[in-house]
Amino acid sequence: MCILGRIAKKKETQRMSIARINMMEFLTEKDLESSENFYQTIQKEWFGNAQTVITVRTSSKSLLNLAVYSSYEDAETNLPKRKEFQDILKNKFTVVDSFYYEGDITYFENSKADAIKVE
């Protein structure tokens, strides 16, 4: 069997991790900061099954949140808490818009993880 055949066969048998990408836009920068602080206090309890979580400020009033899960089924277990979190954002932190995408991770490279700096 050629190398490409082995790679294809191996890929078929492996379950891919999936990513859920949340986009959120807030009315004010203060609402964004408050929601980030709130999320950091609940993340491990509400969304602790995520393998990786990265939050990126895309502007002074918007965030991109990337969460990686082992499977679609694993990610789906968080949907009730995600809805609760979204309701809190709308009622307490004035989120203007929020939506998410999810899909299979097709490439991942992490050899320089130790070099990543966060606030």
C-alpha positions in Angstrom: 0.0 0.0 0.0 1.4 3.4 -0.9 2.0 6.1 1.7 -1.0 8.1 0.7 -3.2 5.1 1.1 -1.9 4.5 4.6 -2.4 8.2 5.5 -6.0 8.2 4.2 -6.8 4.9 6.0 -5.3 6.3 9.3 -7.3 9.5 8.9 -10.6 7.6 8.4 -10.1 5.7 11.7 -9.1 8.7 13.8 -11.7 11.0 15.3 -10.8 14.7 14.7 -11.1 17.3 17.4 -13.4 20.1 16.5 -13.3 23.9 17.0 -16.1 26.1 18.0 -15.4 29.8 17.2 -17.6 32.3 19.0 -17.8 35.9 17.8 -19.2 38.6 20.2 -19.6 42.3 19.8 -20.5 44.5 22.8 -22.0 47.9 23.2 -19.1 49.3 25.2 -15.5 48.4 26.0 -16.4 48.1 29.7 -19.1 45.5 28.8 -16.4 43.5 26.9 -14.0 43.6 29.8 -16.7 42.7 32.3 -17.8 39.7 30.2 -14.2 38.5 29.8 -13.7 38.6 33.6 -17.0 36.8 34.1 -16.1 34.1 31.5 -12.7 33.5 33.2 -14.5 32.8 36.5 -16.9 30.2 34.9 -14.9 28.7 32.1 -13.5 25.7 33.9 -16.8 24.8 35.6 -19.1 25.4 32.6 -16.8 24.6 29.7 -14.1 22.5 31.4 -14.3 19.8 28.8 -12.7 22.1 26.2 -9.2 20.9 25.3 -8.0 24.4 24.5 -9.5 27.9 24.8 -8.2 31.0 23.2 -9.8 34.4 23.4 -8.8 37.2 21.1 -9.8 40.9 21.3 -10.5 41.7 17.7 -11.4 45.4 18.6 -12.1 47.4 21.7 -15.7 46.1 21.7 -15.4 42.6 20.1 -14.0 39.2 20.9 -13.3 36.0 19.1 -13.2 32.9 21.3 -11.9 29.6 20.0 -12.6 26.4 21.9 -11.3 23.0 20.9 -13.3 19.8 21.8 -12.5 16.2 21.3 -15.7 15.6 19.3 -19.0 17.1 18.2 -20.7 15.1 20.9 -18.3 16.5 23.6 -18.9 20.0 22.3 -22.7 19.5 22.3 -22.7 18.8 26.0 -21.9 22.5 26.6 -24.8 23.9 24.6 -27.2 24.4 27.6 -24.4 26.3 29.5 -23.5 28.2 26.3 -27.2 29.3 26.0 -27.2 30.4 29.7 -23.9 32.2 29.1 -25.3 34.0 26.1 -28.4 35.0 28.0 -26.2 36.5 30.7 -24.2 38.4 28.1 -27.4 39.9 26.6 -28.9 40.8 29.9 -25.9 41.9 32.0 -23.1 42.9 29.6 -25.1 44.3 26.6 -23.8 42.1 23.9 -24.9 43.5 20.5 -24.2 40.4 18.3 -23.1 36.9 19.0 -22.8 33.8 16.8 -20.6 30.8 16.4 -19.2 28.4 13.8 -17.9 25.0 14.4 -16.0 22.5 12.3 -13.3 19.8 12.1 -9.8 20.8 12.8 -7.8 20.0 9.7 -4.4 21.4 10.7 -2.9 22.1 14.1 0.7 23.1 15.0 1.7 23.8 18.5 5.5 23.4 18.8 6.0 27.0 20.2 3.2 26.9 22.8 5.6 27.9 25.6 6.4 31.1 23.7 2.7 32.4 23.7 2.3 35.3 26.1 -1.1 36.4 27.6 -2.0 39.3 29.9 
